[in-house]
Amino acid sequence: MLIRIDAGSPRAIFEQISASIRADIVAGRLSTGDRLPPAREVAEALAINVHTVLHAYQQLRDEGLVDLRRGRGAVVSASSAPLAALHDDIRALVSRAESLGVPASVLAVLVQQPVPRSTLEERLA
C-alpha cells in the first residue's frame, strides 16, 4: 500500500491520507481484514505528525471503512466491501462523464449533491 500526499495541496494532509486509503479500498488493493500500517510508521515515512495519521484513520473509522482495535491497529472492516463493489460502476461513470465532456469537478458536485433530472435539464437548457 502506497499512501500519497501532496504537500502543496490545499487539502489537509489527513484528508489526503484517508482519500488515498479509501481509493485503495475502492480499487480492491485493500480488502476486508487487511491491516493498515501503524500510524507511527506512516508518520515517519511521510515526515508528518503521528496525530495527523491517526486523524485520517479515525475519519475512515467514522465512515465505517476501518476498525481501530487496541493492540491490533487499524484493520479494513467488512463494511468496506460494498465500496469496493462500486469500483466498476465508478469507473464507468467517470468514463461516461469524460466522453460527454463533463469536467471532473462538475461530476464531483453532482455526486455529492444529486439534482433531480428535471431540474438538471432545466439548468442545462
Helices and strands as residue ranges (DSSP letters): H 13-26, H 39-46, H 50-62, E 66-69, E 73-76, G 78-80, H 81-85, H 87-99, H 104-112, H 117-124
